[in-house]
Amino acid sequence: MPELSRFLGIIIYMHFNEHNPPHFHAEYNEHKAAIAIKTLGLLEGRLPARVMSLVVEWAQEHQDELLSNWNSISETGEHRKINPLV
C-alpha cells in the first residue's frame, strides 16, 4: 500500500489493484476512511470532523496528483509522493 503523503498525524495512501471509483485512504490514529478523488466524498469509514476537513482541504489542492497516482498505481504500480498540507 503506497504511502502518498503524511501530515499532522494523518497518513494518505492507496492500495494496488483497487476497485472503482478512484479513491484514496486516510488514516488517523484508529480512524480510517476511503475518500473519492473526484467528489471528495466519504466512501467508507469515519474520521473525526476536524481531520476530515483537513484531508478534504489537502485533497482539493492535489486532486490532479491523486488521480495521476491512481492511474499510475493501477497500470504500473508506481506512485509519486504528494506534498503534505503543512
Backbone as XML, in Angstrom:
<?xml version="1.0"?>
<chain id="A" units="angstrom">
  <residue number="1" name="MET">
    <atom name="N" x="0.851" y="-1.175" z="0.000"/>
    <atom name="CA" x="0.000" y="0.000" z="0.000"/>
    <atom name="C" x="0.892" y="1.233" z="0.000"/>
  </residue>
  <residue number="2" name="PRO">
    <atom name="N" x="1.030" y="1.861" z="-1.146"/>
    <atom name="CA" x="1.905" y="3.032" z="-1.246"/>
    <atom name="C" x="1.408" y="4.223" z="-0.421"/>
  </residue>
  <residue number="3" name="GLU">
    <atom name="N" x="2.309" y="4.755" z="0.391"/>
    <atom name="CA" x="2.003" y="5.965" z="1.149"/>
    <atom name="C" x="2.264" y="7.155" z="0.240"/>
  </residue>
  <residue number="4" name="LEU">
    <atom name="N" x="1.266" y="8.017" z="0.109"/>
    <atom name="CA" x="1.379" y="9.185" z="-0.763"/>
    <atom name="C" x="1.791" y="10.438" z="-0.007"/>
  </residue>
  <residue number="5" name="SER">
    <atom name="N" x="1.300" y="10.576" z="1.223"/>
    <atom name="CA" x="1.594" y="11.781" z="1.998"/>
    <atom name="C" x="1.344" y="11.502" z="3.476"/>
  </residue>
  <residue number="6" name="ARG">
    <atom name="N" x="1.934" y="12.357" z="4.302"/>
    <atom name="CA" x="1.769" y="12.249" z="5.755"/>
    <atom name="C" x="1.853" y="13.663" z="6.327"/>
  </residue>
  <residue number="7" name="PHE">
    <atom name="N" x="0.849" y="14.038" z="7.112"/>
    <atom name="CA" x="0.850" y="15.361" z="7.745"/>
    <atom name="C" x="-0.073" y="15.355" z="8.962"/>
  </residue>
  <residue number="8" name="LEU">
    <atom name="N" x="0.343" y="16.046" z="10.005"/>
    <atom name="CA" x="-0.454" y="16.229" z="11.224"/>
    <atom name="C" x="-0.993" y="14.912" z="11.775"/>
  </residue>
  <residue number="9" name="GLY">
    <atom name="N" x="-0.217" y="13.856" z="11.652"/>
    <atom name="CA" x="-0.632" y="12.552" z="12.148"/>
    <atom name="C" x="-1.556" y="11.793" z="11.213"/>
  </residue>
  <residue number="10" name="ILE">
    <atom name="N" x="-1.828" y="12.348" z="10.040"/>
    <atom name="CA" x="-2.711" y="11.739" z="9.040"/>
    <atom name="C" x="-1.840" y="11.062" z="7.988"/>
  </residue>
  <residue number="11" name="ILE">
    <atom name="N" x="-2.180" y="9.840" z="7.639"/>
    <atom name="CA" x="-1.462" y="9.113" z="6.596"/>
    <atom name="C" x="-2.410" y="8.920" z="5.416"/>
  </residue>
  <residue number="12" name="ILE">
    <atom name="N" x="-1.932" y="9.288" z="4.222"/>
    <atom name="CA" x="-2.710" y="9.139" z="2.994"/>
    <atom name="C" x="-2.061" y="8.050" z="2.157"/>
  </residue>
  <residue number="13" name="TYR">
    <atom name="N" x="-2.850" y="7.096" z="1.684"/>
    <atom name="CA" x="-2.286" y="6.011" z="0.891"/>
    <atom name="C" x="-3.313" y="5.466" z="-0.095"/>
  </residue>
  <residue number="14" name="MET">
    <atom name="N" x="-2.836" y="4.639" z="-1.021"/>
    <atom name="CA" x="-3.677" y="3.911" z="-1.974"/>
    <atom name="C" x="-3.247" y="2.459" z="-1.962"/>
  </residue>
  <residue number="15" name="HIS">
    <atom name="N" x="-4.178" y="1.591" z="-2.320"/>
    <atom name="CA" x="-3.879" y="0.167" z="-2.444"/>
    <atom name="C" x="-3.616" y="-0.168" z="-3.913"/>
  </residue>
  <residue number="16" name="PHE">
    <atom name="N" x="-2.859" y="-1.225" z="-4.166"/>
    <atom name="CA" x="-2.695" y="-1.759" z="-5.508"/>
    <atom name="C" x="-3.984" y="-2.479" z="-5.908"/>
  </residue>
  <residue number="17" name="ASN">
    <atom name="N" x="-4.270" y="-2.524" z="-7.212"/>
    <atom name="CA" x="-5.428" y="-3.271" z="-7.738"/>
    <atom name="C" x="-6.712" y="-2.955" z="-6.990"/>
  </residue>
  <residue number="18" name="GLU">
    <atom name="N" x="-6.994" y="-1.688" z="-6.824"/>
    <atom name="CA" x="-8.154" y="-1.232" z="-6.066"/>
    <atom name="C" x="-9.377" y="-1.127" z="-6.979"/>
  </residue>
  <residue number="19" name="HIS">
    <atom name="N" x="-10.546" y="-1.182" z="-6.396"/>
    <atom name="CA" x="-11.815" y="-1.082" z="-7.113"/>
    <atom name="C" x="-12.158" y="0.371" z="-7.420"/>
  </residue>
  <residue number="20" name="ASN">
    <atom name="N" x="-13.010" y="0.570" z="-8.415"/>
    <atom name="CA" x="-13.526" y="1.905" z="-8.723"/>
    <atom name="C" x="-14.612" y="2.258" z="-7.724"/>
  </residue>
  <residue number="21" name="PRO">
    <atom name="N" x="-14.924" y="3.516" z="-7.525"/>
    <atom name="CA" x="-14.363" y="4.702" z="-8.172"/>
    <atom name="C" x="-12.974" y="5.024" z="-7.634"/>
  </residue>
  <residue number="22" name="PRO">
    <atom name="N" x="-12.213" y="5.817" z="-8.401"/>
    <atom name="CA" x="-10.886" y="6.218" z="-7.918"/>
    <atom name="C" x="-10.996" y="6.867" z="-6.542"/>
  </residue>
  <residue number="23" name="HIS">
    <atom name="N" x="-10.165" y="6.397" z="-5.616"/>
    <atom name="CA" x="-10.220" y="6.911" z="-4.251"/>
    <atom name="C" x="-8.878" y="6.715" z="-3.556"/>
  </residue>
  <residue number="24" name="PHE">
    <atom name="N" x="-8.775" y="7.343" z="-2.404"/>
    <atom name="CA" x="-7.591" y="7.172" z="-1.565"/>
    <atom name="C" x="-8.057" y="6.868" z="-0.150"/>
  </residue>
  <residue number="25" name="HIS">
    <atom name="N" x="-7.135" y="6.421" z="0.655"/>
    <atom name="CA" x="-7.422" y="6.090" z="2.041"/>
    <atom name="C" x="-6.706" y="7.075" z="2.953"/>
  </residue>
  <residue number="26" name="ALA">
    <atom name="N" x="-7.371" y="7.433" z="4.033"/>
    <atom name="CA" x="-6.777" y="8.299" z="5.051"/>
    <atom name="C" x="-6.878" y="7.579" z="6.386"/>
  </residue>
  <residue number="27" name="GLU">
    <atom name="N" x="-5.812" y="7.679" z="7.165"/>
    <atom name="CA" x="-5.769" y="7.031" z="8.468"/>
    <atom name="C" x="-5.290" y="8.039" z="9.501"/>
  </residue>
  <residue number="28" name="TYR">
    <atom name="N" x="-5.986" y="8.084" z="10.618"/>
    <atom name="CA" x="-5.610" y="8.962" z="11.723"/>
    <atom name="C" x="-5.878" y="8.210" z="13.014"/>
  </residue>
  <residue number="29" name="ASN">
    <atom name="N" x="-4.802" y="7.877" z="13.725"/>
    <atom name="CA" x="-4.914" y="7.024" z="14.912"/>
    <atom name="C" x="-5.691" y="5.761" z="14.558"/>
  </residue>
  <residue number="30" name="GLU">
    <atom name="N" x="-6.780" y="5.482" z="15.256"/>
    <atom name="CA" x="-7.539" y="4.267" z="14.972"/>
    <atom name="C" x="-8.624" y="4.477" z="13.922"/>
  </residue>
  <residue number="31" name="HIS">
    <atom name="N" x="-8.751" y="5.680" z="13.396"/>
    <atom name="CA" x="-9.785" y="6.009" z="12.416"/>
    <atom name="C" x="-9.268" y="5.808" z="10.997"/>
  </residue>
  <residue number="32" name="LYS">
    <atom name="N" x="-10.130" y="5.239" z="10.138"/>
    <atom name="CA" x="-9.771" y="5.018" z="8.742"/>
    <atom name="C" x="-10.943" y="5.377" z="7.857"/>
  </residue>
  <residue number="33" name="ALA">
    <atom name="N" x="-10.637" y="5.891" z="6.658"/>
    <atom name="CA" x="-11.691" y="6.241" z="5.719"/>
    <atom name="C" x="-11.180" y="6.119" z="4.289"/>
  </residue>
  <residue number="34" name="ALA">
    <atom name="N" x="-12.116" y="5.863" z="3.375"/>
    <atom name="CA" x="-11.842" y="5.882" z="1.945"/>
    <atom name="C" x="-12.596" y="7.069" z="1.372"/>
  </residue>
  <residue number="35" name="ILE">
    <atom name="N" x="-11.906" y="7.878" z="0.552"/>
    <atom name="CA" x="-12.469" y="9.122" z="0.040"/>
    <atom name="C" x="-12.342" y="9.144" z="-1.479"/>
  </residue>
  <residue number="36" name="ALA">
    <atom name="N" x="-13.454" y="9.435" z="-2.159"/>
    <atom name="CA" x="-13.477" y="9.508" z="-3.614"/>
    <atom name="C" x="-12.645" y="10.700" z="-4.084"/>
  </residue>
  <residue number="37" name="ILE">
    <atom name="N" x="-11.840" y="10.492" z="-5.116"/>
    <atom name="CA" x="-10.971" y="11.561" z="-5.601"/>
    <atom name="C" x="-11.776" y="12.642" z="-6.311"/>
  </residue>
  <residue number="38" name="LYS">
    <atom name="N" x="-12.720" y="12.259" z="-7.141"/>
    <atom name="CA" x="-13.448" y="13.260" z="-7.943"/>
    <atom name="C" x="-14.420" y="14.094" z="-7.129"/>
  </residue>
  <residue number="39" name="THR">
    <atom name="N" x="-15.130" y="13.474" z="-6.175"/>
    <atom name="CA" x="-16.136" y="14.200" z="-5.403"/>
    <atom name="C" x="-15.650" y="14.605" z="-4.019"/>
  </residue>
  <residue number="40" name="LEU">
    <atom name="N" x="-14.578" y="13.975" z="-3.565"/>
    <atom name="CA" x="-14.046" y="14.141" z="-2.210"/>
    <atom name="C" x="-15.066" y="13.744" z="-1.155"/>
  </residue>
  <residue number="41" name="GLY">
    <atom name="N" x="-15.982" y="12.880" z="-1.559"/>
    <atom name="CA" x="-16.977" y="12.362" z="-0.631"/>
    <atom name="C" x="-16.480" y="11.104" z="0.072"/>
  </residue>
  <residue number="42" name="LEU">
    <atom name="N" x="-17.002" y="10.868" z="1.231"/>
    <atom name="CA" x="-16.648" y="9.708" z="2.031"/>
    <atom name="C" x="-17.285" y="8.460" z="1.424"/>
  </residue>
  <residue number="43" name="LEU">
    <atom name="N" x="-16.467" y="7.451" z="1.118"/>
    <atom name="CA" x="-16.971" y="6.191" z="0.578"/>
    <atom name="C" x="-17.224" y="5.175" z="1.685"/>
  </residue>
  <residue number="44" name="GLU">
    <atom name="N" x="-16.329" y="5.130" z="2.641"/>
    <atom name="CA" x="-16.489" y="4.213" z="3.771"/>
    <atom name="C" x="-15.600" y="4.652" z="4.912"/>
  </residue>
  <residue number="45" name="GLY">
    <atom name="N" x="-15.939" y="4.192" z="6.094"/>
    <atom name="CA" x="-15.149" y="4.517" z="7.276"/>
    <atom name="C" x="-15.580" y="5.816" z="7.916"/>
  </residue>
  <residue number="46" name="ARG">
    <atom name="N" x="-14.706" y="6.317" z="8.783"/>
    <atom name="CA" x="-15.002" y="7.550" z="9.513"/>
    <atom name="C" x="-13.716" y="8.187" z="9.994"/>
  </residue>
  <residue number="47" name="LEU">
    <atom name="N" x="-13.691" y="9.510" z="9.923"/>
    <atom name="CA" x="-12.614" y="10.308" z="10.504"/>
    <atom name="C" x="-13.247" y="11.363" z="11.394"/>
  </residue>
  <residue number="48" name="PRO">
    <atom name="N" x="-12.552" y="11.812" z="12.441"/>
    <atom name="CA" x="-13.077" y="12.940" z="13.214"/>
    <atom name="C" x="-13.310" y="14.129" z="12.278"/>
  </residue>
  <residue number="49" name="ALA">
    <atom name="N" x="-14.305" y="14.934" z="12.575"/>
    <atom name="CA" x="-14.711" y="16.038" z="11.695"/>
    <atom name="C" x="-13.541" y="16.950" z="11.324"/>
  </residue>
  <residue number="50" name="ARG">
    <atom name="N" x="-12.734" y="17.333" z="12.281"/>
    <atom name="CA" x="-11.600" y="18.230" z="12.014"/>
    <atom name="C" x="-10.588" y="17.560" z="11.085"/>
  </residue>
  <residue number="51" name="VAL">
    <atom name="N" x="-10.327" y="16.289" z="11.304"/>
    <atom name="CA" x="-9.387" y="15.551" z="10.459"/>
    <atom name="C" x="-9.952" y="15.428" z="9.048"/>
  </residue>
  <residue number="52" name="MET">
    <atom name="N" x="-11.240" y="15.125" z="8.936"/>
    <atom name="CA" x="-11.861" y="15.006" z="7.614"/>
    <atom name="C" x="-11.748" y="16.320" z="6.854"/>
  </residue>
  <residue number="53" name="SER">
    <atom name="N" x="-11.957" y="17.443" z="7.532"/>
    <atom name="CA" x="-11.862" y="18.735" z="6.849"/>
    <atom name="C" x="-10.428" y="19.004" z="6.384"/>
  </residue>
  <residue number="54" name="LEU">
    <atom name="N" x="-9.440" y="18.594" z="7.159"/>
    <atom name="CA" x="-8.041" y="18.755" z="6.747"/>
    <atom name="C" x="-7.722" y="17.868" z="5.544"/>
  </residue>
  <residue number="55" name="VAL">
    <atom name="N" x="-8.226" y="16.647" z="5.547"/>
    <atom name="CA" x="-7.993" y="15.724" z="4.433"/>
    <atom name="C" x="-8.640" y="16.268" z="3.166"/>
  </residue>
  <residue number="56" name="VAL">
    <atom name="N" x="-9.865" y="16.770" z="3.265"/>
    <atom name="CA" x="-10.544" y="17.326" z="2.094"/>
    <atom name="C" x="-9.820" y="18.574" z="1.592"/>
  </residue>
  <residue number="57" name="GLU">
    <atom name="N" x="-9.383" y="19.422" z="2.497"/>
    <atom name="CA" x="-8.620" y="20.613" z="2.097"/>
    <atom name="C" x="-7.360" y="20.206" z="1.336"/>
  </residue>
  <residue number="58" name="TRP">
    <atom name="N" x="-6.633" y="19.229" z="1.858"/>
    <atom name="CA" x="-5.419" y="18.733" z="1.202"/>
    <atom name="C" x="-5.756" y="18.131" z="-0.158"/>
  </residue>
  <residue number="59" name="ALA">
    <atom name="N" x="-6.800" y="17.313" z="-0.207"/>
    <atom name="CA" x="-7.174" y="16.630" z="-1.449"/>
    <atom name="C" x="-7.625" y="17.614" z="-2.525"/>
  </residue>
  <residue number="60" name="GLN">
    <atom name="N" x="-8.295" y="18.694" z="-2.140"/>
    <atom name="CA" x="-8.701" y="19.706" z="-3.118"/>
    <atom name="C" x="-7.478" y="20.297" z="-3.809"/>
  </residue>
  <residue number="61" name="GLU">
    <atom name="N" x="-6.423" y="20.515" z="-3.055"/>
    <atom name="CA" x="-5.191" y="21.078" z="-3.609"/>
    <atom name="C" x="-4.448" y="20.078" z="-4.497"/>
  </residue>
  <residue number="62" name="HIS">
    <atom name="N" x="-4.712" y="18.792" z="-4.324"/>
    <atom name="CA" x="-3.919" y="17.766" z="-5.007"/>
    <atom name="C" x="-4.754" y="16.765" z="-5.798"/>
  </residue>
  <residue number="63" name="GLN">
    <atom name="N" x="-5.958" y="17.152" z="-6.222"/>
    <atom name="CA" x="-6.827" y="16.224" z="-6.944"/>
    <atom name="C" x="-6.169" y="15.656" z="-8.197"/>
  </residue>
  <residue number="64" name="ASP">
    <atom name="N" x="-5.515" y="16.496" z="-8.977"/>
    <atom name="CA" x="-4.872" y="16.015" z="-10.205"/>
    <atom name="C" x="-3.768" y="15.006" z="-9.884"/>
  </residue>
  <residue number="65" name="GLU">
    <atom name="N" x="-2.980" y="15.282" z="-8.860"/>
    <atom name="CA" x="-1.905" y="14.362" z="-8.465"/>
    <atom name="C" x="-2.473" y="13.048" z="-7.935"/>
  </residue>
  <residue number="66" name="LEU">
    <atom name="N" x="-3.578" y="13.127" z="-7.211"/>
    <atom name="CA" x="-4.214" y="11.917" z="-6.704"/>
    <atom name="C" x="-4.710" y="11.044" z="-7.853"/>
  </residue>
  <residue number="67" name="LEU">
    <atom name="N" x="-5.368" y="11.660" z="-8.823"/>
    <atom name="CA" x="-5.868" y="10.902" z="-9.965"/>
    <atom name="C" x="-4.721" y="10.319" z="-10.786"/>
  </residue>
  <residue number="68" name="SER">
    <atom name="N" x="-3.662" y="11.081" z="-10.941"/>
    <atom name="CA" x="-2.480" y="10.591" z="-11.654"/>
    <atom name="C" x="-1.888" y="9.380" z="-10.931"/>
  </residue>
  <residue number="69" name="ASN">
    <atom name="N" x="-1.796" y="9.446" z="-9.612"/>
    <atom name="CA" x="-1.302" y="8.318" z="-8.829"/>
    <atom name="C" x="-2.229" y="7.113" z="-8.960"/>
  </residue>
  <residue number="70" name="TRP">
    <atom name="N" x="-3.532" y="7.355" z="-8.941"/>
    <atom name="CA" x="-4.498" y="6.256" z="-9.093"/>
    <atom name="C" x="-4.226" y="5.509" z="-10.401"/>
  </residue>
  <residue number="71" name="ASN">
    <atom name="N" x="-4.096" y="6.266" z="-11.492"/>
    <atom name="CA" x="-3.854" y="5.655" z="-12.797"/>
    <atom name="C" x="-2.510" y="4.946" z="-12.844"/>
  </residue>
  <residue number="72" name="SER">
    <atom name="N" x="-1.493" y="5.573" z="-12.319"/>
    <atom name="CA" x="-0.148" y="5.009" z="-12.347"/>
    <atom name="C" x="-0.051" y="3.741" z="-11.494"/>
  </residue>
  <residue number="73" name="ILE">
    <atom name="N" x="-0.607" y="3.775" z="-10.306"/>
    <atom name="CA" x="-0.573" y="2.600" z="-9.431"/>
    <atom name="C" x="-1.339" y="1.447" z="-10.073"/>
  </residue>
  <residue number="74" name="SER">
    <atom name="N" x="-2.474" y="1.761" z="-10.697"/>
    <atom name="CA" x="-3.280" y="0.725" z="-11.344"/>
    <atom name="C" x="-2.546" y="0.090" z="-12.524"/>
  </residue>
  <residue number="75" name="GLU">
    <atom name="N" x="-1.816" y="0.912" z="-13.286"/>
    <atom name="CA" x="-1.164" y="0.421" z="-14.501"/>
    <atom name="C" x="0.217" y="-0.169" z="-14.257"/>
  </residue>
  <residue number="76" name="THR">
    <atom name="N" x="1.038" y="0.498" z="-13.454"/>
    <atom name="CA" x="2.438" y="0.081" z="-13.318"/>
    <atom name="C" x="2.870" y="-0.198" z="-11.884"/>
  </residue>
  <residue number="77" name="GLY">
    <atom name="N" x="2.055" y="0.191" z="-10.924"/>
    <atom name="CA" x="2.437" y="0.028" z="-9.525"/>
    <atom name="C" x="3.313" y="1.168" z="-9.013"/>
  </residue>
  <residue number="78" name="GLU">
    <atom name="N" x="3.640" y="2.102" z="-9.885"/>
    <atom name="CA" x="4.467" y="3.249" z="-9.495"/>
    <atom name="C" x="3.597" y="4.351" z="-8.898"/>
  </residue>
  <residue number="79" name="HIS">
    <atom name="N" x="4.178" y="5.129" z="-8.005"/>
    <atom name="CA" x="3.476" y="6.272" z="-7.435"/>
    <atom name="C" x="4.468" y="7.391" z="-7.135"/>
  </residue>
  <residue number="80" name="ARG">
    <atom name="N" x="3.930" y="8.570" z="-6.945"/>
    <atom name="CA" x="4.735" y="9.728" z="-6.580"/>
    <atom name="C" x="4.202" y="10.283" z="-5.272"/>
  </residue>
  <residue number="81" name="LYS">
    <atom name="N" x="5.126" y="10.698" z="-4.420"/>
    <atom name="CA" x="4.747" y="11.341" z="-3.161"/>
    <atom name="C" x="4.062" y="12.673" z="-3.475"/>
  </residue>
  <residue number="82" name="ILE">
    <atom name="N" x="3.155" y="13.065" z="-2.592"/>
    <atom name="CA" x="2.442" y="14.334" z="-2.726"/>
    <atom name="C" x="2.764" y="15.173" z="-1.495"/>
  </residue>
  <residue number="83" name="ASN">
    <atom name="N" x="3.017" y="16.457" z="-1.719"/>
    <atom name="CA" x="3.365" y="17.354" z="-0.613"/>
    <atom name="C" x="2.288" y="17.347" z="0.463"/>
  </residue>
  <residue number="84" name="PRO">
    <atom name="N" x="2.710" y="17.444" z="1.713"/>
    <atom name="CA" x="1.733" y="17.473" z="2.810"/>
    <atom name="C" x="1.003" y="18.804" z="2.872"/>
  </residue>
  <residue number="85" name="LEU">
    <atom name="N" x="-0.001" y="18.867" z="3.724"/>
    <atom name="CA" x="-0.792" y="20.093" z="3.891"/>
    <atom name="C" x="0.045" y="21.177" z="4.536"/>
  </residue>
  <residue number="86" name="VAL">
    <atom name="N" x="0.845" y="20.831" z="5.504"/>
    <atom name="CA" x="1.686" y="21.834" z="6.176"/>
    <atom name="C" x="3.128" y="21.380" z="6.202"/>
  </residue>
</chain>
